[in-house]
């Protein structure tokens, strides 16, 4: 599995720790930045990651900023991206099972390192249930194409 990861300055420290954790677990991670705590604009990183997911550069991506809200807004504007802002394990699991989310968004102000690792691992290892949920995901795609 290959995962794209990106963050702004407020998510940089968490991104680095989460990236190292995932690599140690045997997951290939491509880091799209930022590469320091220097102030930057989150939309550039969120858009780059979302475009990468939409183009099939990887099947999953993880975005981190202070609240996660801005990254969610940007990523969900890109067709074929279903970004889920998750602050707990249940949300991460349901976002995969019911929504087939392909981008996990974390807020560094609300999710500390240990929890972020558990959320990411749960999210990466939870399968989409399909069935009635597939119909809904297809409807999302249809409506977003209008």
Backbone bond lengths (Angstrom), bond angles and torsions (degrees), N, CA, C in turn:
res aa  C-N    CA-C-N  psi(-1)  N-CA   C-N-CA  omega(-1)  CA-C   N-CA-C  phi
1 X - - - 1.454 - - 1.525 108.86 -
2 X 1.326 115.35 138.82 1.459 121.48 175.65 1.525 108.24 -115.77
3 X 1.318 115.70 134.77 1.455 122.60 -178.99 1.522 108.89 -124.73
4 X 1.324 116.51 132.40 1.457 121.40 170.82 1.519 107.09 -88.46
5 X 1.330 117.02 144.49 1.460 120.66 177.63 1.523 108.70 -138.45
6 X 1.326 116.29 142.52 1.460 121.34 178.48 1.523 109.06 -155.08
7 X 1.323 114.41 156.22 1.467 120.76 179.92 1.517 109.10 -155.91
8 X 1.312 114.64 162.47 1.460 119.55 169.00 1.528 107.63 -94.42
9 X 1.325 116.52 -170.94 1.471 120.96 -177.66 1.527 112.46 -60.85
10 X 1.324 117.07 -35.14 1.465 120.06 -178.81 1.529 112.21 -73.78
11 X 1.309 117.17 -20.46 1.457 121.46 179.12 1.516 113.77 -104.83
12 X 1.336 116.75 -1.68 1.461 121.14 -174.73 1.529 113.52 -55.38
13 X 1.307 117.84 -51.65 1.473 120.84 -176.16 1.524 111.18 -61.36
14 X 1.323 117.22 -43.72 1.459 120.70 178.35 1.526 110.50 -65.93
15 X 1.313 117.25 -40.02 1.469 120.94 178.25 1.518 110.99 -57.91
16 X 1.318 116.75 -45.76 1.461 120.68 -178.18 1.530 111.29 -61.85
17 X 1.312 116.90 -43.50 1.466 120.66 -179.58 1.524 111.15 -68.98
18 X 1.323 116.67 -41.13 1.457 120.51 179.71 1.531 110.50 -68.19
19 X 1.308 116.74 -40.88 1.468 120.94 177.79 1.525 110.57 -58.91
20 X 1.309 117.38 -48.40 1.470 121.39 179.55 1.527 111.45 -61.40
21 X 1.310 116.79 -39.82 1.470 121.77 177.86 1.531 110.88 -61.22
22 X 1.325 116.47 -47.07 1.460 120.57 -177.85 1.529 111.49 -66.37
23 X 1.314 117.08 -41.65 1.463 120.84 177.77 1.530 109.97 -61.05
24 X 1.331 116.70 -42.51 1.466 120.87 178.63 1.529 111.64 -63.09
25 X 1.335 116.58 -25.74 1.468 121.84 178.23 1.534 111.61 -86.07
26 X 1.332 116.85 1.84 1.457 120.88 176.82 1.516 115.59 90.43
27 X 1.318 116.87 14.52 1.457 120.78 179.86 1.528 108.93 -95.90
28 X 1.328 115.83 133.52 1.461 120.75 177.05 1.531 107.69 -77.58
29 X 1.330 115.71 125.32 1.459 121.26 -176.82 1.522 109.50 -122.79
30 X 1.328 115.83 128.21 1.463 120.74 173.95 1.524 108.12 -107.60
31 X 1.315 115.95 118.07 1.458 123.43 -176.77 1.528 109.61 -90.07
32 X 1.332 116.06 118.71 1.460 121.93 -179.42 1.529 112.60 -98.62
33 X 1.327 117.24 9.63 1.466 120.45 177.70 1.514 111.23 101.37
34 X 1.246 115.25 179.81 1.442 132.82 -9.52 1.521 109.00 -67.90
35 X 1.315 114.77 164.60 1.458 119.31 -174.24 1.532 112.80 -113.91
36 X 1.339 115.85 17.38 1.462 120.46 177.75 1.526 109.10 -161.48
37 X 1.330 115.35 175.66 1.467 120.98 177.08 1.525 111.94 -87.95
38 X 1.321 116.54 6.02 1.473 120.68 179.50 1.527 109.23 -66.48
39 X 1.331 115.90 134.75 1.467 121.70 -177.19 1.525 110.39 -52.84
40 X 1.335 115.20 136.12 1.470 121.43 -179.97 1.525 108.85 -148.72
41 X 1.316 116.09 178.07 1.463 121.76 -178.09 1.527 110.39 -103.39
42 X 1.343 116.33 112.49 1.466 121.77 -176.32 1.526 114.01 -57.16
43 X 1.349 121.00 -33.86 1.466 118.44 -176.60 1.536 113.77 -58.44
44 X 1.316 117.24 -33.25 1.467 119.75 -179.93 1.521 111.38 -63.23
45 X 1.314 117.20 -42.60 1.463 121.63 -178.69 1.522 111.50 -73.56
46 X 1.313 116.30 -41.75 1.464 120.09 179.40 1.524 110.95 -64.05
47 X 1.323 115.98 -41.52 1.464 119.75 -179.91 1.526 111.01 -66.78
48 X 1.326 117.28 -43.66 1.464 120.79 179.53 1.531 110.67 -59.56
49 X 1.319 117.02 -44.11 1.464 120.21 179.38 1.526 110.70 -66.02
50 X 1.318 117.39 -45.87 1.468 120.92 -179.22 1.527 110.99 -61.67
51 X 1.311 118.00 -41.50 1.464 121.03 177.38 1.525 110.47 -63.34
52 X 1.322 117.02 -38.74 1.459 120.62 177.12 1.514 111.98 -61.71
53 X 1.313 116.69 -41.60 1.471 120.93 177.75 1.528 109.41 -66.08
54 X 1.325 117.59 -46.42 1.467 121.77 -178.58 1.525 111.70 -61.20
55 X 1.311 117.34 -33.76 1.467 121.52 -178.94 1.530 112.85 -87.83
56 X 1.329 117.57 -0.89 1.454 120.84 176.95 1.520 115.06 82.93
57 X 1.318 116.74 17.95 1.469 120.20 177.93 1.533 110.46 -64.08
58 X 1.314 116.55 -28.86 1.466 124.67 174.58 1.524 106.72 -156.78
59 X 1.327 116.11 159.89 1.463 118.94 -179.73 1.524 112.44 -86.18
60 X 1.339 116.97 -19.39 1.465 120.71 -178.10 1.520 110.60 -139.54
61 X 1.338 115.13 154.81 1.456 121.33 177.17 1.510 110.93 -143.84
62 X 1.330 115.00 156.29 1.461 121.80 178.00 1.519 108.21 -129.84
63 X 1.326 116.02 127.27 1.459 123.31 178.03 1.522 109.74 -116.58
64 X 1.330 116.21 141.86 1.467 120.60 179.41 1.528 109.20 -137.32
65 X 1.319 115.68 128.85 1.459 122.83 169.55 1.537 106.86 -141.24
66 X 1.298 118.43 -169.36 1.466 119.96 -174.75 1.531 112.27 -64.19
67 X 1.333 117.11 -52.97 1.471 119.93 -179.40 1.522 112.31 -101.88
68 X 1.313 117.56 -25.84 1.452 122.44 -174.43 1.521 112.98 90.01
69 X 1.308 116.75 -15.26 1.461 120.79 -175.12 1.522 111.99 -67.63
70 X 1.318 117.08 -48.93 1.465 120.36 -179.56 1.519 111.92 -60.00
71 X 1.325 116.82 -45.23 1.464 120.32 178.65 1.524 110.92 -60.88
72 X 1.325 117.26 -39.77 1.467 120.95 178.61 1.520 111.12 -61.66
73 X 1.316 115.88 -44.47 1.469 120.42 -179.52 1.520 110.43 -61.18
74 X 1.322 116.75 -48.73 1.468 120.89 -178.80 1.523 110.81 -62.85
75 X 1.327 117.37 -52.23 1.467 120.74 -175.28 1.520 112.33 -60.64
76 X 1.320 117.05 -38.85 1.464 119.94 -177.21 1.524 113.58 -75.40
77 X 1.309 117.66 -3.84 1.464 120.94 174.32 1.526 111.35 -83.60
78 X 1.326 116.90 -12.46 1.465 121.54 -178.59 1.527 109.14 -92.12
79 X 1.336 117.35 122.48 1.469 119.74 178.58 1.532 111.47 -55.46
80 X 1.316 115.72 145.03 1.467 125.80 -179.86 1.528 113.31 78.82
81 X 1.324 117.56 0.70 1.464 120.97 178.65 1.520 108.50 -104.97
82 X 1.338 114.67 133.26 1.454 122.04 175.34 1.522 106.15 -126.17
83 X 1.327 114.70 90.66 1.467 121.20 -176.95 1.517 109.70 -90.38
84 X 1.335 115.48 135.41 1.464 121.48 -178.36 1.525 109.43 -123.49
85 X 1.310 115.71 120.84 1.461 122.23 175.03 1.521 107.42 -82.81
86 X 1.326 116.22 116.36 1.466 120.77 -174.67 1.522 111.03 -124.63
87 X 1.320 115.91 127.63 1.460 122.47 176.82 1.526 112.02 -109.67
88 X 1.346 116.81 -1.45 1.464 119.42 179.81 1.522 110.58 -152.39
89 X 1.326 116.04 169.87 1.468 121.95 -176.07 1.525 112.67 -66.27
90 X 1.318 117.07 -38.04 1.461 120.35 -178.99 1.519 111.13 -63.33
91 X 1.319 117.12 -44.95 1.466 120.54 178.62 1.528 110.45 -62.41
92 X 1.319 117.24 -41.14 1.467 121.05 179.61 1.531 110.30 -61.81
93 X 1.317 116.29 -46.36 1.461 121.09 -178.89 1.526 110.81 -64.10
94 X 1.325 117.03 -48.15 1.461 120.32 -178.79 1.526 112.43 -66.30
95 X 1.320 117.26 -33.11 1.466 119.86 179.25 1.521 111.23 -63.95
96 X 1.312 116.87 -29.75 1.467 121.23 176.77 1.532 110.34 -83.39
97 X 1.337 117.01 -50.13 1.462 120.87 -176.15 1.525 112.86 -62.06
98 X 1.322 117.13 -43.76 1.462 121.41 -172.48 1.520 113.93 -99.24
99 X 1.322 117.85 -30.76 1.466 120.72 -172.37 1.514 114.10 -114.45
100 X 1.328 117.91 -4.92 1.460 122.59 -177.41 1.532 110.31 49.94
101 X 1.338 115.94 44.36 1.464 119.61 -179.57 1.522 109.34 -59.11
102 X 1.327 114.92 141.18 1.465 119.48 178.69 1.524 112.17 -117.12
103 X 1.322 116.67 -1.98 1.463 122.16 173.00 1.527 108.38 -132.73
104 X 1.317 115.08 125.05 1.462 122.38 174.70 1.519 107.57 -96.58
105 X 1.314 116.42 130.03 1.461 121.01 178.06 1.523 108.53 -115.59
106 X 1.323 115.13 131.35 1.461 121.91 179.54 1.515 110.18 -121.96
107 X 1.319 116.07 145.63 1.457 122.31 175.27 1.520 109.47 -106.91
108 X 1.322 116.75 115.11 1.469 120.33 -175.60 1.520 113.33 -65.20
109 X 1.327 117.81 -20.12 1.462 120.62 177.95 1.527 111.70 -76.25
110 X 1.321 116.76 -17.56 1.461 121.19 -174.30 1.524 114.39 -117.61
111 X 1.334 116.84 -18.86 1.457 121.68 -175.69 1.528 108.68 -123.59
112 X 1.298 116.22 112.99 1.468 121.11 178.76 1.531 109.61 -82.58
113 X 1.313 116.39 171.05 1.464 122.50 -171.02 1.528 113.35 -54.70
114 X 1.315 118.45 -51.31 1.469 120.90 -176.46 1.528 111.03 -59.67
115 X 1.316 116.97 -44.29 1.460 120.28 179.42 1.524 110.67 -69.02
116 X 1.316 118.27 -39.18 1.467 121.37 178.61 1.521 110.79 -59.01
117 X 1.316 117.09 -40.94 1.471 120.73 177.92 1.520 110.61 -62.72
118 X 1.310 117.08 -44.30 1.470 120.84 -179.80 1.529 111.61 -66.42
119 X 1.339 116.04 -41.59 1.471 120.03 178.18 1.521 109.96 -62.37
120 X 1.331 117.10 -49.21 1.464 120.96 -177.87 1.529 110.87 -61.48
121 X 1.324 116.90 -43.98 1.466 120.23 -178.94 1.532 111.14 -64.71
122 X 1.314 116.53 -42.52 1.463 120.94 176.65 1.521 110.32 -61.34
123 X 1.320 116.23 -46.97 1.465 121.83 -178.19 1.530 111.07 -62.30
124 X 1.318 116.69 -43.89 1.464 120.68 -179.01 1.526 112.82 -68.66
125 X 1.312 117.38 -24.69 1.460 121.45 -175.08 1.528 114.17 -108.44
126 X 1.311 116.94 14.10 1.456 121.21 177.16 1.524 108.86 -107.06
127 X 1.316 115.86 129.07 1.462 121.68 -178.81 1.529 111.14 -88.33
128 X 1.312 115.23 153.03 1.453 122.89 172.55 1.526 107.87 -71.44
129 X 1.322 118.17 134.43 1.461 122.21 -177.14 1.523 113.47 -79.19
130 X 1.323 117.43 -22.67 1.470 119.49 -178.13 1.516 110.55 68.84
131 X 1.345 117.01 -141.92 1.469 120.96 179.43 1.511 112.36 57.46
132 X 1.309 115.85 -133.12 1.473 119.72 -178.22 1.523 111.47 -62.00
133 X 1.324 116.68 -24.97 1.460 120.73 179.70 1.533 111.24 -71.91
134 X 1.314 117.26 -32.52 1.467 121.05 177.86 1.522 110.17 -62.56
135 X 1.313 116.52 -42.04 1.467 120.54 177.80 1.524 110.20 -57.51
136 X 1.304 116.59 -41.02 1.465 121.06 -178.30 1.527 111.69 -71.31
137 X 1.323 116.74 -39.74 1.469 120.17 177.63 1.524 109.78 -63.82
138 X 1.335 116.69 -40.94 1.468 120.05 177.11 1.529 110.90 -64.01
139 X 1.313 117.05 -35.69 1.460 120.70 177.82 1.530 110.30 -66.42
140 X 1.318 116.94 -39.47 1.473 120.26 176.33 1.527 109.11 -58.52
141 X 1.324 117.27 -47.36 1.456 121.74 -179.49 1.526 110.82 -61.28
142 X 1.324 116.73 -42.99 1.458 121.25 -179.70 1.536 110.78 -63.20
143 X 1.323 115.95 -46.39 1.468 119.61 -178.69 1.526 112.14 -66.91
144 X 1.331 117.03 -34.59 1.474 119.48 -178.49 1.522 111.85 -75.71
145 X 1.327 117.43 -15.28 1.464 121.02 178.67 1.536 112.20 -82.94
146 X 1.309 116.94 -7.73 1.476 120.45 -178.46 1.511 111.80 -72.20
